[in-house]
Amino acid sequence: MRKRLGIISFFVMLFIAFITIWNFSYQKGLEEGYITIIEPPSNSYIPSESGVFKRSEHAFDYTKMPVDEQHQRTLETYYNNRAYPGAPPSIPHPVKKELTMGGNVCLQCHQNGGFVEKFNAYAPVTPHPEMVNCRQCHVTQNVQSIFKEIAFYKAKPPSVGSGANNALPGSPPMMPHQLQMRENCLSCHAGPAAPKEIRVTHPERINCRQCHLPTITETAEFGVFVRQSEDHEE
């Protein structure tokens, strides 16, 4: 009798252990997967690409933001405000203080953008807010009619659309401009102040340089490659 009770008790304990282990495994399976996120060091980015990620926290806001059809910018107004393609844009409105350098005034509107009722327009976002001496490069439009047209060659702005900057049909368009001072892609290509012709459709993919490459590359001459071996040494 004792032997029978011992066997029954043993199997009962095995059954309880099985139920306990199965329940623990089942509850763990219901939990979401957890991946430890390790913050990369601040110097882990390529210097020319580090600026791409500066406004990444606004990427999903740009995705969900509706388009304001009444206040869209165009490339025509974008280039009309520049002496030549790639030049710093001039200031098309009166400044608060004529002698200010911009850090305490310009960035109030141009650091994160937003609608300005005074000018009935969205303020463009600067791609380099860390450079606070804005007036060092950006000048006001004090005159509009003194200067006349000249015969100098005027560079044409890059073409957009219809595969103008695509290396291959269907490939991501290449960057038709230099990256210096314009590393922050989302500042010009996303948000309500971005010109509608170049507004990106996927700002949530913040690593722009992963697919889009600059068209201006530096190359060097390479000689004939000769593999060094034990039988042939130069």
Short mmCIF file of the C-alpha atoms (twelve columns), coordinates in Angstrom:
data_MODEL
# 
_entry.id   MODEL 
# 
loop_
_atom_site.group_PDB 
_atom_site.id 
_atom_site.type_symbol 
_atom_site.label_atom_id 
_atom_site.label_alt_id 
_atom_site.label_comp_id 
_atom_site.label_asym_id 
_atom_site.label_seq_id 
_atom_site.Cartn_x 
_atom_site.Cartn_y 
_atom_site.Cartn_z 
_atom_site.pdbx_PDB_model_num 
ATOM 1   C CA . MET A 1   0.000  0.000  0.000   1 
ATOM 2   C CA . ARG A 2   2.795  2.398  0.908   1 
ATOM 3   C CA . LYS A 3   4.585  1.561  -2.317  1 
ATOM 4   C CA . ARG A 4   1.449  2.355  -4.335  1 
ATOM 5   C CA . LEU A 5   0.943  5.682  -2.509  1 
ATOM 6   C CA . GLY A 6   4.585  6.591  -3.121  1 
ATOM 7   C CA . ILE A 7   4.246  5.961  -6.849  1 
ATOM 8   C CA . ILE A 8   1.038  7.998  -7.020  1 
ATOM 9   C CA . SER A 9   2.649  10.855 -5.064  1 
ATOM 10  C CA . PHE A 10  5.649  10.810 -7.404  1 
ATOM 11  C CA . PHE A 11  3.474  11.134 -10.504 1 
ATOM 12  C CA . VAL A 12  1.384  13.864 -8.849  1 
ATOM 13  C CA . MET A 13  4.548  15.859 -8.156  1 
ATOM 14  C CA . LEU A 14  5.681  15.361 -11.775 1 
ATOM 15  C CA . PHE A 15  2.305  16.572 -13.007 1 
ATOM 16  C CA . ILE A 16  2.427  19.667 -10.778 1 
ATOM 17  C CA . ALA A 17  5.984  20.443 -11.935 1 
ATOM 18  C CA . PHE A 18  4.888  20.065 -15.575 1 
ATOM 19  C CA . ILE A 19  1.930  22.426 -15.060 1 
ATOM 20  C CA . THR A 20  4.163  24.993 -13.309 1 
ATOM 21  C CA . ILE A 21  6.851  24.935 -16.021 1 
ATOM 22  C CA . TRP A 22  4.279  25.051 -18.837 1 
ATOM 23  C CA . ASN A 23  2.452  27.999 -17.260 1 
ATOM 24  C CA . PHE A 24  5.724  29.908 -16.791 1 
ATOM 25  C CA . SER A 25  6.713  29.255 -20.420 1 
ATOM 26  C CA . TYR A 26  3.253  30.267 -21.657 1 
ATOM 27  C CA . GLN A 27  3.311  33.578 -19.736 1 
ATOM 28  C CA . LYS A 28  6.787  34.385 -21.054 1 
ATOM 29  C CA . GLY A 29  5.581  33.733 -24.574 1 
ATOM 30  C CA . LEU A 30  2.859  36.338 -24.160 1 
ATOM 31  C CA . GLU A 31  5.365  39.043 -23.274 1 
ATOM 32  C CA . GLU A 32  6.692  41.295 -26.025 1 
ATOM 33  C CA . GLY A 33  10.175 40.681 -27.256 1 
ATOM 34  C CA . TYR A 34  12.723 42.853 -25.512 1 
ATOM 35  C CA . ILE A 35  15.874 44.020 -27.233 1 
ATOM 36  C CA . THR A 36  18.416 45.982 -25.289 1 
ATOM 37  C CA . ILE A 37  18.950 49.324 -27.023 1 
ATOM 38  C CA . ILE A 38  22.514 50.510 -26.748 1 
ATOM 39  C CA . GLU A 39  23.002 54.183 -27.463 1 
ATOM 40  C CA . PRO A 40  25.872 54.630 -29.929 1 
ATOM 41  C CA . PRO A 41  28.678 56.966 -28.904 1 
ATOM 42  C CA . SER A 42  28.419 60.522 -30.140 1 
ATOM 43  C CA . ASN A 43  31.439 60.088 -32.417 1 
ATOM 44  C CA . SER A 44  30.205 56.930 -34.157 1 
ATOM 45  C CA . TYR A 45  28.777 58.743 -37.179 1 
ATOM 46  C CA . ILE A 46  30.637 59.737 -40.307 1 
ATOM 47  C CA . PRO A 47  31.104 63.529 -39.909 1 
ATOM 48  C CA . SER A 48  29.442 64.337 -43.238 1 
ATOM 49  C CA . GLU A 49  26.420 62.210 -42.291 1 
ATOM 50  C CA . SER A 50  25.933 63.101 -38.616 1 
ATOM 51  C CA . GLY A 51  23.685 66.050 -39.469 1 
ATOM 52  C CA . VAL A 52  21.147 63.770 -41.153 1 
ATOM 53  C CA . PHE A 53  19.886 62.568 -37.781 1 
ATOM 54  C CA . LYS A 54  19.545 65.917 -36.007 1 
ATOM 55  C CA . ARG A 55  15.788 66.297 -36.629 1 
ATOM 56  C CA . SER A 56  14.953 62.600 -36.534 1 
ATOM 57  C CA . GLU A 57  12.693 63.102 -33.499 1 
ATOM 58  C CA . HIS A 58  10.297 65.079 -35.719 1 
ATOM 59  C CA . ALA A 59  10.134 62.457 -38.488 1 
ATOM 60  C CA . PHE A 60  6.843  60.846 -37.429 1 
ATOM 61  C CA . ASP A 61  5.303  64.260 -36.775 1 
ATOM 62  C CA . TYR A 62  6.034  65.168 -40.396 1 
ATOM 63  C CA . THR A 63  4.482  61.881 -41.547 1 
ATOM 64  C CA . LYS A 64  1.196  62.551 -39.746 1 
ATOM 65  C CA . MET A 65  1.090  66.267 -40.556 1 
ATOM 66  C CA . PRO A 66  -1.613 67.238 -43.099 1 
ATOM 67  C CA . VAL A 67  -0.626 69.337 -46.107 1 
ATOM 68  C CA . ASP A 68  -1.726 72.978 -45.942 1 
ATOM 69  C CA . GLU A 69  -2.662 73.598 -49.572 1 
ATOM 70  C CA . GLN A 70  -3.122 77.341 -48.998 1 
ATOM 71  C CA . HIS A 71  0.420  77.992 -47.770 1 
ATOM 72  C CA . GLN A 72  2.709  75.724 -49.756 1 
ATOM 73  C CA . ARG A 73  6.142  76.869 -50.877 1 
ATOM 74  C CA . THR A 74  7.412  76.205 -54.386 1 
ATOM 75  C CA . LEU A 75  10.857 75.786 -55.870 1 
ATOM 76  C CA . GLU A 76  10.321 78.992 -57.827 1 
ATOM 77  C CA . THR A 77  10.076 81.051 -54.647 1 
ATOM 78  C CA . TYR A 78  12.876 78.950 -53.158 1 
ATOM 79  C CA . TYR A 79  15.338 79.928 -55.910 1 
ATOM 80  C CA . ASN A 80  14.053 83.473 -56.357 1 
ATOM 81  C CA . ASN A 81  15.305 84.177 -52.864 1 
ATOM 82  C CA . ARG A 82  18.870 83.167 -53.772 1 
ATOM 83  C CA . ALA A 83  21.481 84.915 -55.893 1 
ATOM 84  C CA . TYR A 84  22.421 81.549 -57.434 1 
ATOM 85  C CA . PRO A 85  21.715 77.874 -56.693 1 
ATOM 86  C CA . GLY A 86  23.464 76.967 -53.467 1 
ATOM 87  C CA . ALA A 87  23.762 80.551 -52.236 1 
ATOM 88  C CA . PRO A 88  22.511 81.441 -48.738 1 
ATOM 89  C CA . PRO A 89  18.898 82.652 -48.978 1 
ATOM 90  C CA . SER A 90  18.352 86.345 -48.385 1 
ATOM 91  C CA . ILE A 91  15.996 87.600 -45.695 1 
ATOM 92  C CA . PRO A 92  12.718 88.524 -47.455 1 
ATOM 93  C CA . HIS A 93  11.176 90.335 -44.488 1 
ATOM 94  C CA . PRO A 94  12.105 93.153 -42.097 1 
ATOM 95  C CA . VAL A 95  14.372 92.056 -39.283 1 
ATOM 96  C CA . LYS A 96  13.687 92.809 -35.652 1 
ATOM 97  C CA . LYS A 97  17.079 94.410 -35.069 1 
ATOM 98  C CA . GLU A 98  19.223 95.521 -37.973 1 
ATOM 99  C CA . LEU A 99  22.490 94.897 -36.159 1 
ATOM 100 C CA . THR A 100 21.555 91.548 -34.617 1 
ATOM 101 C CA . MET A 101 23.589 88.494 -35.625 1 
ATOM 102 C CA . GLY A 102 20.572 86.189 -35.428 1 
ATOM 103 C CA . GLY A 103 21.087 83.783 -32.560 1 
ATOM 104 C CA . ASN A 104 18.458 85.307 -30.284 1 
ATOM 105 C CA . VAL A 105 16.110 86.502 -33.024 1 
ATOM 106 C CA . CYS A 106 16.207 84.344 -36.166 1 
ATOM 107 C CA . LEU A 107 16.147 81.009 -34.364 1 
ATOM 108 C CA . GLN A 108 12.908 81.896 -32.611 1 
ATOM 109 C CA . CYS A 109 11.110 81.065 -35.873 1 
ATOM 110 C CA . HIS A 110 13.655 79.202 -37.971 1 
ATOM 111 C CA . GLN A 111 14.928 76.601 -35.532 1 
ATOM 112 C CA . ASN A 112 11.773 74.456 -35.569 1 
ATOM 113 C CA . GLY A 113 9.583  76.289 -38.084 1 
ATOM 114 C CA . GLY A 114 5.866  76.855 -37.659 1 
ATOM 115 C CA . PHE A 115 3.246  79.178 -39.080 1 
ATOM 116 C CA . VAL A 116 3.892  82.907 -38.697 1 
ATOM 117 C CA . GLU A 117 0.664  84.907 -38.925 1 
ATOM 118 C CA . LYS A 118 2.518  88.181 -39.461 1 
ATOM 119 C CA . PHE A 119 3.902  86.956 -42.797 1 
ATOM 120 C CA . ASN A 120 1.104  84.441 -43.551 1 
ATOM 121 C CA . ALA A 121 3.661  81.723 -44.239 1 
ATOM 122 C CA . TYR A 122 5.523  78.850 -42.658 1 
ATOM 123 C CA . ALA A 123 9.030  79.668 -41.479 1 
ATOM 124 C CA . PRO A 124 11.660 77.499 -43.189 1 
ATOM 125 C CA . VAL A 125 13.736 75.395 -40.831 1 
ATOM 126 C CA . THR A 126 17.468 76.076 -40.825 1 
ATOM 127 C CA . PRO A 127 19.651 72.998 -41.375 1 
ATOM 128 C CA . HIS A 128 22.409 74.440 -39.164 1 
ATOM 129 C CA . PRO A 129 20.889 76.009 -36.008 1 
ATOM 130 C CA . GLU A 130 24.202 75.651 -34.193 1 
ATOM 131 C CA . MET A 131 25.617 78.475 -36.336 1 
ATOM 132 C CA . VAL A 132 24.024 81.393 -34.522 1 
ATOM 133 C CA . ASN A 133 25.691 84.215 -36.493 1 
ATOM 134 C CA . CYS A 134 22.967 84.136 -39.142 1 
ATOM 135 C CA . ARG A 135 23.633 87.631 -40.497 1 
ATOM 136 C CA . GLN A 136 27.169 86.623 -41.386 1 
ATOM 137 C CA . CYS A 137 25.803 84.860 -44.500 1 
ATOM 138 C CA . HIS A 138 22.169 85.946 -44.809 1 
ATOM 139 C CA . VAL A 139 21.491 89.548 -45.834 1 
ATOM 140 C CA . THR A 140 18.263 91.517 -45.991 1 
ATOM 141 C CA . GLN A 141 16.591 92.617 -49.198 1 
ATOM 142 C CA . ASN A 142 16.982 96.361 -48.718 1 
ATOM 143 C CA . VAL A 143 16.694 97.155 -52.410 1 
ATOM 144 C CA . GLN A 144 14.506 95.669 -55.106 1 
ATOM 145 C CA . SER A 145 14.814 97.940 -58.153 1 
ATOM 146 C CA . ILE A 146 18.293 99.551 -58.246 1 
ATOM 147 C CA . PHE A 147 20.172 96.725 -59.915 1 
ATOM 148 C CA . LYS A 148 19.592 95.714 -63.520 1 
ATOM 149 C CA . GLU A 149 19.952 92.470 -65.404 1 
ATOM 150 C CA . ILE A 150 23.480 91.577 -66.492 1 
ATOM 151 C CA . ALA A 151 24.916 89.333 -69.181 1 
ATOM 152 C CA . PHE A 152 26.782 87.049 -66.800 1 
ATOM 153 C CA . TYR A 153 25.987 83.342 -67.028 1 
ATOM 154 C CA . LYS A 154 23.456 82.354 -64.424 1 
ATOM 155 C CA . ALA A 155 23.670 78.775 -63.224 1 
ATOM 156 C CA . LYS A 156 20.483 76.787 -63.619 1 
ATOM 157 C CA . PRO A 157 19.031 75.014 -60.595 1 
ATOM 158 C CA . PRO A 158 18.999 71.201 -60.570 1 
ATOM 159 C CA . SER A 159 16.076 69.516 -62.286 1 
ATOM 160 C CA . VAL A 160 13.604 67.490 -60.226 1 
ATOM 161 C CA . GLY A 161 11.170 64.735 -61.081 1 
ATOM 162 C CA . SER A 162 10.918 62.358 -64.053 1 
ATOM 163 C CA . GLY A 163 14.175 60.615 -63.182 1 
ATOM 164 C CA . ALA A 164 16.247 63.784 -63.563 1 
ATOM 165 C CA . ASN A 165 18.658 62.795 -60.783 1 
ATOM 166 C CA . ASN A 166 18.283 59.023 -60.846 1 
ATOM 167 C CA . ALA A 167 21.317 56.931 -61.708 1 
ATOM 168 C CA . LEU A 168 19.052 54.171 -63.050 1 
ATOM 169 C CA . PRO A 169 15.314 53.989 -63.827 1 
ATOM 170 C CA . GLY A 170 13.519 53.369 -60.555 1 
ATOM 171 C CA . SER A 171 16.558 53.976 -58.359 1 
ATOM 172 C CA . PRO A 172 16.509 56.542 -55.536 1 
ATOM 173 C CA . PRO A 173 17.283 60.059 -56.797 1 
ATOM 174 C CA . MET A 174 20.775 61.313 -56.111 1 
ATOM 175 C CA . MET A 175 21.588 64.513 -54.250 1 
ATOM 176 C CA . PRO A 176 22.169 67.239 -56.875 1 
ATOM 177 C CA . HIS A 177 23.804 69.631 -54.427 1 
ATOM 178 C CA . GLN A 178 26.716 69.709 -52.048 1 
ATOM 179 C CA . LEU A 179 26.222 68.643 -48.437 1 
ATOM 180 C CA . GLN A 180 28.208 71.338 -46.679 1 
ATOM 181 C CA . MET A 181 25.832 73.414 -44.520 1 
ATOM 182 C CA . ARG A 182 22.954 71.237 -45.750 1 
ATOM 183 C CA . GLU A 183 23.574 67.923 -44.032 1 
ATOM 184 C CA . ASN A 184 20.211 68.034 -42.255 1 
ATOM 185 C CA . CYS A 185 17.929 66.603 -44.954 1 
ATOM 186 C CA . LEU A 186 14.609 66.857 -43.100 1 
ATOM 187 C CA . SER A 187 14.974 70.605 -42.580 1 
ATOM 188 C CA . CYS A 188 14.450 71.236 -46.316 1 
ATOM 189 C CA . HIS A 189 12.695 68.083 -47.513 1 
ATOM 190 C CA . ALA A 190 10.022 67.580 -44.844 1 
ATOM 191 C CA . GLY A 191 7.433  69.630 -43.026 1 
ATOM 192 C CA . PRO A 192 5.021  72.357 -44.149 1 
ATOM 193 C CA . ALA A 193 7.786  74.804 -45.110 1 
ATOM 194 C CA . ALA A 194 9.478  72.386 -47.525 1 
ATOM 195 C CA . PRO A 195 8.959  73.207 -51.230 1 
ATOM 196 C CA . LYS A 196 6.254  70.883 -52.484 1 
ATOM 197 C CA . GLU A 197 8.352  69.672 -55.436 1 
ATOM 198 C CA . ILE A 198 11.058 68.242 -53.171 1 
ATOM 199 C CA . ARG A 199 8.997  67.277 -50.108 1 
ATOM 200 C CA . VAL A 200 9.893  63.687 -49.261 1 
ATOM 201 C CA . THR A 201 7.112  61.113 -48.972 1 
ATOM 202 C CA . HIS A 202 8.863  59.015 -46.311 1 
ATOM 203 C CA . PRO A 203 10.441 61.262 -43.639 1 
ATOM 204 C CA . GLU A 204 10.253 58.416 -41.126 1 
ATOM 205 C CA . ARG A 205 13.176 56.761 -42.942 1 
ATOM 206 C CA . ILE A 206 15.619 59.138 -41.361 1 
ATOM 207 C CA . ASN A 207 18.842 57.558 -42.668 1 
ATOM 208 C CA . CYS A 208 18.649 59.374 -46.024 1 
ATOM 209 C CA . ARG A 209 22.272 58.710 -46.946 1 
ATOM 210 C CA . GLN A 210 21.596 54.969 -46.904 1 
ATOM 211 C CA . CYS A 211 19.827 55.227 -50.282 1 
ATOM 212 C CA . HIS A 212 20.542 58.713 -51.635 1 
ATOM 213 C CA . LEU A 213 24.097 59.469 -52.717 1 
ATOM 214 C CA . PRO A 214 25.626 62.811 -53.719 1 
ATOM 215 C CA . THR A 215 26.320 63.308 -57.409 1 
ATOM 216 C CA . ILE A 216 29.500 65.253 -56.651 1 
ATOM 217 C CA . THR A 217 32.220 62.777 -55.746 1 
ATOM 218 C CA . GLU A 218 35.966 63.102 -55.499 1 
ATOM 219 C CA . THR A 219 38.005 60.477 -57.328 1 
ATOM 220 C CA . ALA A 220 41.708 59.804 -57.558 1 
ATOM 221 C CA . GLU A 221 43.855 58.022 -60.099 1 
ATOM 222 C CA . PHE A 222 44.711 54.449 -59.205 1 
ATOM 223 C CA . GLY A 223 47.549 52.443 -60.669 1 
ATOM 224 C CA . VAL A 224 47.451 48.832 -61.781 1 
ATOM 225 C CA . PHE A 225 46.820 46.522 -58.873 1 
ATOM 226 C CA . VAL A 226 49.515 43.879 -58.436 1 
ATOM 227 C CA . ARG A 227 49.056 41.175 -55.837 1 
ATOM 228 C CA . GLN A 228 52.150 40.654 -53.753 1 
ATOM 229 C CA . SER A 229 53.238 37.038 -53.339 1 
ATOM 230 C CA . GLU A 230 56.307 35.076 -52.346 1 
ATOM 231 C CA . ASP A 231 57.192 34.378 -55.982 1 
ATOM 232 C CA . HIS A 232 56.706 37.955 -57.199 1 
ATOM 233 C CA . GLU A 233 57.898 40.863 -55.094 1 
ATOM 234 C CA . GLU A 234 58.522 44.423 -56.259 1 
# 
